[in-house]
Amino acid sequence: MKVRIRFLGTGAAEGIPAIGCTCAHCLRAAREDGRLVRRRSAILFELPGYTLLFDAPPDIREMLQAYNIQHLDGIFLSHAHYDHVGGLREFFPWPESLDLLVEPTVFKRLQQELPLRDELRKHFSYIPLYPGTLVPFVHFTLTVFAVPHSVPCYGIMIQVNGQRILHLADADRVFSNYVAVLMRQADWVIVNTPSFHAEATESHMSVMEALNIKRRLGFKHLVLTHINHYNFPHDELEERVAGEEGVIVAYDGLELILEDGGRWTRSYGHPDWSVTRP
């Protein structure tokens, strides 16, 4: 059974080019387009019998239309920051039923901080996920774990076809021994790396920190995403990590197809942004 991981957006809260920004990275992205442009972070996991969207940024409507995504089973929300949940309202007219898989603390914050309240239960089937609890989905299992961030935040581990896939959401550079155990010798670890070097004020991981964690814990593949405009442009970032085995710099439209036995391929599902423009 194949698993497909589709990176719909790979930018941080500002996206690239950031609105009103005149930094060299944003100016180049506006001029050249392609893989230099990053919409805010969202990943689609097409799993056996279940299609799961990880986070719903404000521009999720454009993403779904551009990639011609017409079926979803559930949405997992990592935390309540606007760049990860601001697109929830876009699903109110969705023609199919949708599960909302959320840790209860995050769900409570959504009800308090967004103008949604009872509408969440009206439009979604709320499925509370508790950290450390394994949830079976017949052909795969899902486990939620806490990661340090400026607000309560949760990543996921998917076990499917004998592989472990972890998404650390907006994890800070320090995490629990439990999460380290989950990552050790894992097949795929997806991390947020807005910046290249560590910054004292940043509540996320940096590229250099992620590389060090990969060396220490020995997981096979590291995927960098949630990249902001103060990091290097895509091609330059690829050059800087080229000597690191098993490291992939994600970009909008990247697709990873995982097969039995650890085999995998990548492809580029180029978005058709024209469908969202007048």
RAJO-V815068 format. One record per backbone hydrogen bond with DSSP energy under -0.5 kcal/mol. CO is the residue of the C=O (numbers start at 1). NH is the residue of the N-H. If there is no record, write none. Layout:
co->{CO/CO}
nh->{NH/NH}
//
This chain:
co->{3/4/4/5/5/6/6/7/9/10/11/12/16/18/23/24/25/26/27/28/29/33/34/38/39/42/42/43/43/44/44/45/45/46/47/50/50/51/51/52/52/53/53/54/56/57/59/60/61/62/63/64/65/66/68/73/74/75/76/76/78/81/81/82/84/85/87/88/89/91/98/99/99/100/100/101/102/103/103/104/105/106/107/108/109/110/114/114/116/117/117/118/119/120/124/125/126/127/130/132/133/134/135/137/139/140/141/142/143/144/145/147/148/153/155/156/157/158/158/159/160/163/163/164/164/165/166/167/168/169/169/171/176/177/178/179/180/183/186/187/188/189/189/190/191/192/194/195/196/199/205/206/207/208/209/210/211/212/213/214/217/221/222/222/223/224/225/227/228/233/234/235/236/237/239/241/243/244/246/248/248/251/253/254/255/255/256/256/257/258/259/260/263/265/267/267/268/271/272/273/274}
nh->{258/6/46/7/256/8/44/253/42/227/41/15/38/21/27/28/29/30/31/32/33/36/37/16/11/8/9/45/54/6/46/47/52/4/50/47/52/73/74/45/54/55/76/43/87/60/63/64/65/66/67/69/68/272/70/99/53/101/55/78/154/84/85/86/56/88/90/91/92/94/125/75/101/102/127/77/129/106/107/108/109/110/111/112/113/114/116/117/119/120/121/122/123/124/126/100/128/102/133/134/144/136/142/139/161/137/159/135/157/132/155/153/172/147/145/167/143/160/165/141/163/160/165/187/188/158/190/156/171/171/192/205/180/181/182/183/184/186/220/221/166/191/223/168/225/205/228/207/208/202/195/210/211/212/213/214/215/216/217/218/185/189/224/248/191/250/193/12/231/237/238/239/240/241/242/244/245/247/222/224/250/254/269/7/257/267/5/258/265/3/262/263/259/257/255/269/270/273/275/276/277}
//
